């Protein structure tokens, strides 16, 4: 049904310019909406999905426009060469700016893009060869095989072809391995690094991707208007494009079109009718847009497109929007599996791990070993330093002193991403899932390293075989832990206990040699714990070593080979479950005793 809706929209757009009665004003306005949609589309990938705010898209649009305009008017080159040069220049500037700012956190990227907008606005307006503030007139039209896009109705088709192509390519990207990595940037960057995802790389990809679409929009704008000036690429327009993305639907690809249409139509109506009621010097549209932004952020943070889609399906008699189900081919060849170490081999050795935060000692000279095929329990009271020890082993936190040896290799100081490539998978004390993505997509993140692909292959959807292999692996791991009926459910809609099981499936998708599980039984019912216990026992029999943090002593005692007990950051005991249960220090610090009444 969704595809039918899109097809109807496309047919209307195709037919509209062919009808002589269609006003020229409508065509011009739709052209403006299409060009703005391209800019907003890049912002949805960058800001709404990637979590990086940019006010500089108008500047990137100006780079694309001015590059092509100058090459065509001053050097007499083809607009297509202007397009290529504009896209390359905008992407290069985005890459350089990204190298300088994307490693920083917080507001630095937003401030840098504001600076970019101001710099290029005054640069365009003060350079003689670019016409200063008068700009560049007399830009030649685009032509293809002798056909010239001279008129607005002709440009209409080129503009909207680019819009639909951009939407299709963006959907391809998001429904891929690389797209899921971009989706993890906003709410799960530290989690993503723990599964080998290079978050810095994907921040750069999103930033350059958004600049690319802005430059494409600038090229279309320059050759549609046939004249440009710096005023069209000022900071005000950069803010307006961001507003389009937010109001249309910051995490919805089609929200770019909805937001652009609403803002442009509303702006034109305000400019037409506001002077009838207030002094024309009053900038009413800024006030209206500001109020709208506040209302959208308060009542509809997902933007208008999700609301429109929900209303559309309710009119068709459906209670909710159908979940997006990724295609899984059951006959797909399995992903390559990691060779498991021989039974009894020391797979992990923690040597005198120490971590301090200022004057607080969180972990104090803790040492233990994990052998292949063992399940080791790491237990102790809340605040004993168990989760901190996990973070030291997996590279999330740097060690103050000590060593971590994994399969004979010193991994002390290695990044979380590097450690993941060696075969250490983990879950988290506080669940770290992407709530808006399906269970299957969340688990597929764990297999990110096992099915490498390029960004271009994702955009053009040429990686079908690898993507099918990856999804098949994710499905297998889901079914393995009892989530087969929840594949296409949103992860954020599941109970906490089920979300912890999703984390286990995601860690298994990495195909680890060592699995670190942090309080995985919390929130599970008795039968679910029994099922989980069987899964972990089966993994042990397959040669997977497990280091387990858990407070449910019945669960731990019946499952583990050995136990390490911590209290106030220090190891106070180590031994078999039977030995630990009778250890006086452990009983006093953690287990306690039952008093007969």
TIMIGU-187932 format. One record per residue (C-alpha): x, y, z; residue in three letters. Coordinates in steps of 0.05 Angstrom, whole numbers, plus 5000, padded with zeros to 4 digits. Layout:
<mivos>
XYZala
...
</mivos>
This chain:
<mivos>
500050005000unk
505850475016unk
508650354946unk
501850494915unk
501651164952unk
508551344926unk
506751124855unk
500451564855unk
504652154879unk
509752034824unk
504351984770unk
501152634793unk
507952974788unk
509152694718unk
502252914692unk
501853594724unk
506653984678unk
503353664617unk
496653984633unk
496454674600unk
491754934654unk
496954824709unk
499155524730unk
506455694718unk
506855924790unk
505255214814unk
510854934771unk
515855434796unk
513855304868unk
514354544859unk
521254644829unk
523255034892unk
520354494936unk
524153954898unk
530854324904unk
529654454978unk
527753724988unk
534653504965unk
537953945017unk
533153705071unk
534352985050unk
541753045065unk
540053365132unk
535552795151unk
541252305141unk
546252765177unk
542053065233unk
535752655243unk
538951975235unk
546352115247unk
545252595304unk
549953155278unk
546953845272unk
549054275213unk
547054985196unk
551655005136unk
547754655081unk
546155305046unk
553655425041unk
554754745009unk
548954894963unk
552455544944unk
558955184930unk
555354734880unk
551655324849unk
557555794843unk
562455264818unk
557955074760unk
555855794746unk
562956044742unk
565555464699unk
559655554650unk
559856314644unk
567256464650unk
570255854617unk
564555624573unk
564554914601unk
558554444601unk
553854464661unk
555253724670unk
562653884681unk
560254424729unk
556153904766unk
562053434773unk
566753984797unk
561554264844unk
560153584876unk
567553444883unk
569154124913unk
563354104963unk
565153394983unk
572453584992unk
570754195035unk
565953765076unk
571453245085unk
576553765109unk
571554095155unk
569453415182unk
576653225196unk
577253855239unk
570653815276unk
567453125276unk
572352845327unk
569853375376unk
563453265415unk
557553705432unk
556254365396unk
562854435359unk
560154175293unk
554154635295unk
558555235309unk
563455045254unk
557855005203unk
555255685224unk
562255955213unk
562355605145unk
555855945125unk
558356635145unk
565156535112unk
562256315045unk
556756835045unk
561857395051unk
566657035006unk
561456984950unk
559557714961unk
566458014959unk
570157644904unk
570458034840unk
570657444793unk
564257174825unk
560557824814unk
560758054887unk
553658154916unk
550658214846unk
552457484833unk
553157134766unk
547857254712unk
546856924645unk
547956204666unk
546755724609unk
541255194615unk
542554454624unk
542154034561unk
542153284548unk
543453014478unk
541453664447unk
535153754489unk
535554394530unk
531954494596unk
530255214582unk
523455284616unk
520955144685unk
516454564661unk
522454224630unk
526854334692unk
521154054733unk
522453344708unk
529953384720unk
529153654790unk
524053144811unk
527952584779unk
533752784823unk
529152804884unk
526352104872unk
533251824856unk
535952134920unk
530351844961unk
531351154930unk
538851164941unk
538051405012unk
533050845027unk
537950344998unk
543450625042unk
539350595106unk
537049885092unk
544149635089unk
549949455135unk
552950145126unk
546250485137unk
545250125203unk
552050375224unk
549951095209unk
543550975249unk
547650765309unk
551351435313unk
545751835346unk
544151395406unk
549150825407unk
556151055386unk
559750725444unk
555850085432unk
557450105358unk
564950165372unk
564449535415unk
562149155353unk
567649405308unk
563949985276unk
568450575259unk
563851135283unk
568651685260unk
568451405189unk
560951385188unk
560352095216unk
564652315158unk
560351915109unk
553952245134unk
557052935132unk
559752875061unk
553252535038unk
549253135062unk
554053625029unk
553553224964unk
545953304961unk
546354044980unk
551354164923unk
546853784874unk
541054234896unk
545454844885unk
547154614814unk
539754524798unk
538155204829unk
543455564789unk
541255284722unk
533855344737unk
534356074759unk
539656234706unk
542656744755unk
545256694827unk
547257164883unk
550057044954unk
543357214987unk
540456534967unk
545856175007unk
545956565072unk
545656285143unk
538156435146unk
536955925091unk
541455425126unk
536955475187unk
530755425143unk
533254775111unk
534454485180unk
527354685199unk
524654325138unk
528053685160unk
525453735231unk
518253925214unk
517553405159unk
520452825199unk
527652825221unk
528252065217unk
523751965156unk
526452005086unk
519852255057unk
519652785112unk
524453185069unk
519053295016unk
513553425068unk
517853925106unk
520154295044unk
513054345016unk
510054595081unk
515455115095unk
515755395024unk
508155425015unk
507155735083unk
512756235072unk
509756465006unk
502956545037unk
505656935096unk
509557395050unk
503257505008unk
498257635063unk
502157875124unk
502958595098unk
495358655099unk
495358595175unk
502258825200unk
507859285179unk
511558965122unk
518159085159unk
516058575211unk
518957895194unk
512657495209unk
515156845178unk
520856795229unk
515856855286unk
511156345255unk
516655845240unk
519455935311unk
512755785342unk
511855185295unk
518654915315unk
516854945389unk
510154605377unk
513254055333unk
518753905384unk
513653885440unk
507953495408unk
510853125347unk
518353025354unk
518252525297unk
515553065250unk
509353075207unk
510752495159unk
509851935211unk
503252255233unk
500952315160unk
502851585147unk
499151345209unk
492851735189unk
493351455119unk
493450735143unk
487750865192unk
483451105134unk
484850435103unk
482350085165unk
489049895195unk
490550045268unk
497850225257unk
503250305204unk
505749615183unk
512849475206unk
518249465153unk
520448745142unk
527248625112unk
527548075060unk
531447455085unk
533246915035unk
533546245072unk
538145915021unk
543746425031unk
550646155046unk
552846255118unk
557946785139unk
565046555153unk
565846325225unk
571646455271unk
575945855291unk
574845705364unk
580945605410unk
582444895436unk
579044705501unk
582944895563unk
587045445529unk
587646085570unk
583546565527unk
583447165573unk
588247375627unk
587147995670unk
593548205705unk
593048685763unk
587649115732unk
587149795765unk
582650375749unk
582151035787unk
577651635777unk
581252195811unk
582051955883unk
576851405876unk
579550705864unk
574250335823unk
578349705808unk
584349525851unk
589449025825unk
584448505801unk
587247875767unk
583847255739unk
583946785679unk
578646515632unk
579845865595unk
576645625531unk
570045275544unk
569145575613unk
563646015642unk
566646465695unk
562146865741unk
564247555764unk
560047715825unk
559648205882unk
555448755912unk
553049365873unk
558849845862unk
564049295870unk
567249475802unk
564648895760unk
561949305701unk
568149745705unk
572349125698unk
568348945636unk
569649625607unk
577149565620unk
577448895585unk
573549135524unk
577249795516unk
571450245534unk
575450525592unk
583050605593unk
586950235647unk
590650625700unk
595450035706unk
595549285692unk
594948855630unk
589648495590unk
592047895551unk
587247575500unk
589446925467unk
596747085481unk
596247795454unk
597048415497unk
590848845482unk
592149355537unk
590450035510unk
587149765447unk
580750105425unk
573949775434unk
573349715359unk
580049355353unk
578348885410unk
571748705376unk
575548495313unk
579447995355unk
573147635377unk
570647935443unk
563148055444unk
559248375501unk
552648615529unk
551749225573unk
549449345645unk
544549865619unk
541449615555unk
544249965493unk
539549815435unk
537050265378unk
529750295400unk
526950535334unk
530049955295unk
527449245292unk
530248675332unk
533148385269unk
536649035250unk
539549115320unk
542348405319unk
545148515249unk
549549065278unk
553348535315unk
555248195249unk
557848855219unk
565048615215unk
563247955183unk
560248225118unk
564548815094unk
561749255039unk
563049935009unk
558650555016unk
557350574941unk
555149844940unk
550150014995unk
547550624959unk
546550264893unk
544249624927unk
549449174893unk
551148814958unk
544948374959unk
548647714972unk
552647975031unk
546648335059unk
542547695055unk
548047305090unk
548447825145unk
540847825156unk
540647065155unk
545947055209unk
542047565250unk
535747145243unk
539346515264unk
542046845327unk
535147125344unk
531946435337unk
537646135377unk
535846555438unk
528346495430unk
526847145393unk
524346835328unk
517347135338unk
520047835349unk
524447935288unk
520748535260unk
518448845326unk
521549505346unk
526849355398unk
524549925442unk
517549635448unk
520048985481unk
520148875557unk
526948985590unk
528348245597unk
527148125523unk
531648715506unk
537248395545unk
536247765504unk
536748185441unk
543548435466unk
545847715474unk
543747545402unk
547348165377unk
553747965414unk
553147255385unk
552647545315unk
559847775323unk
561747035327unk
565947155390unk
571046705422unk
569747055488unk
562847315509unk
562147825565unk
555047845593unk
553148395641unk
546948235684unk
543447875627unk
538447515671unk
535748155703unk
528448225686unk
527547515661unk
522247035687unk
523946345713unk
522745975648unk
526446505608unk
532446415655unk
532245675644unk
532145765569unk
537946265573unk
541845785617unk
541145245564unk
543445725509unk
549645915549unk
551245185565unk
550745015491unk
555445585474unk
560445325525unk
560044645493unk
561544965425unk
567945265453unk
565545975469unk
568346235534unk
563646665577unk
565047185631unk
558647325667unk
556547875715unk
550047695750unk
546447805817unk
541747195812unk
545846695853unk
541646085834unk
542746245761unk
550246355771unk
551645765817unk
548345265770unk
551745515708unk
558845745722unk
565345355724unk
568845835769unk
567246485806unk
571147125819unk
568347545876unk
569548295881unk
568148795936unk
569849535936unk
573949435872unk
578248875901unk
578148125887unk
576547795954unk
575747075930unk
576246595871unk
574045875865unk
568645385846unk
561345545864unk
561745045922unk
567945375950unk
565146075942unk
558645905979unk
562545696040unk
567846246038unk
567046676101unk
569447316067unk
564447236011unk
558747056058unk
560047666100unk
561048156041unk
555747905992unk
552047256001unk
549847336074unk
546946796118unk
539946556133unk
537946636206unk
533346096232unk
527246396266unk
</mivos>
